[in-house]
Amino acid sequence: MLAAHCTGCHQPGGIAPFSLTTYEEARDLAGIALAAVEAGIMPPFDGEGTDDCAHRLPWRDDPRLSAAQIATFEAWMEDGYALGVEAEIPPPPDTALGGVTHTVAPPVGYATGGEADEFICFVLDPGLTATRWMTGLQVRPGLPEVVHHAVMSAMPPGDALDALVAEVGVGQPFACPGGVAALDGSYLLGVWTPGNQPTETPPELGIPMAAGAAVIVQIHYHPGGQTHAADATAIDLRLTDTPPANVYTIAAVGNAPAAPQLLPGPDDPVTGPAFFIPAGAADHTETMRFEVQGQAGQRFGIFMAYPHLHYVGVSLEIDIERAAPVAGEPADECLIGVPAWNFDWQRSYQYDVALDALPTVGAGDVINVRCRYDNSMANPFVQRALAELGLTDPIDVRLGEETLDEMCLGIFAIVLPNAPAGGEVQGLPPSPLMLVPVAPR
């Protein structure tokens, strides 16, 4: 169980603070490990659903232990940590991507150090001379002990990419605390955290990458107060030159700054709804409501969900009210529920079902987004953010990109029929869906 669920991180030289790869380590740390598992802290997996937002469908590569496995762990401890039959200790899970066609990595890398975490980006060139479609992605950290997570985007050729390359160069590190999503023209390819299985799609689904496109990677480094050698994390890609039957595009919902998308909240000013989290507020909620517009009768599968908050956020729920659900699909459904947000363990979540069984979205649907925040010193992430800014007390928080700004956002991969042949694909096809405000109920 430990090998399958824990040692991807808890191994010598891994990102975790201790190893669990030997019997002695497992025995001595069993109490700590079990407490973390039972509390839902480990293995890190935020998308477990909430009481008000329970998931109908399973997630792919769900690392959590089952109830039966937890009971086995408890029984082993109660039995005096029995050694059992000695056997070869299983290696950590194989997280390699099969069928790799392209690998990109910085030529020199980046040496992190000190107490503060760093967010560093690289522009990497996969050398594409024609349009390809990505069906797989994996990250191979050069220094697993300091690479805390990575976010990958693609940027099509054009003025935005030319300007970025002119400013920062290819393969050269540059600070990017706002993340790759803040770069004009880029679109998300995947999110990685230690121990993750590869991001993979079925053969009939891919995401386009145009000739001349670049891969932009943001790496969250956690130096832990030490000086480290240069990290040259590599990104493995599986690209095909055969257009798949479907591509996916990215749609985002949330981050409403004002009415009518943003609904009245507990700490709004007298002028009306505002995205405002007062200093010291320990249980603050922001709620948003959007209607989906598009061509009537068309419905599109949702392949992947990526929730996003900052340091002050503690939970997120996104549900959909369908105007015309497909057969066997509920009218109301939770798309992603995060009961205990952890900024350090961001990841994407893929539904573990066939494409024709994915939850759908279409014109007339309503999407509700609810986020809860703790802007008090009881929130350890608030403590950390304030320390990074040299502050000692909470401050008022508003919507934005900075460390102590906040967000309330869901990013979803929407499955579309592939673009017609005969034209060069520059990037993602335009989304057939738009989100507009809905009057409060």
Secondary structure, 3 states (H helix, E strand, C coil): CHHHHCCCCCCCCCCCCCCCCCHHHHHHCHHHHHHHHHCCCCCCCCCCCCCCCCCCCCECCCCCCCHHHHHHHHHHHHCCCCCCCCCCCCCCCCCCCCCCCEEECCCCCECCEECCCEEEEEEECCCCCCCEEEEEEEEECCCCCCEEEEEEEEECCCHHHHHHHHHHCCCCCEECCCCHHHCCCCEEEEEECCCCCCEECCCCEEEEECCCCEEEEEEEECCCCEECCCECCEEEEEEECCCCCEEEEEEEEECCCECCCECCCCCCCCCCCECEECCCCCCEEEEEEEEEECCCCCEEEEEEEEEECCCCEEEEEEEEECCCCCCCCCCEEEEEEECCCCHHHCCCEEECCCHHHCCEEECCCEEEEEEEECCCCCCHHHHHHHHHCCCCCCCCEEECCCCCCECCEEEEEEEEECCCCCCCCCCCCCCCCEEEECCCC
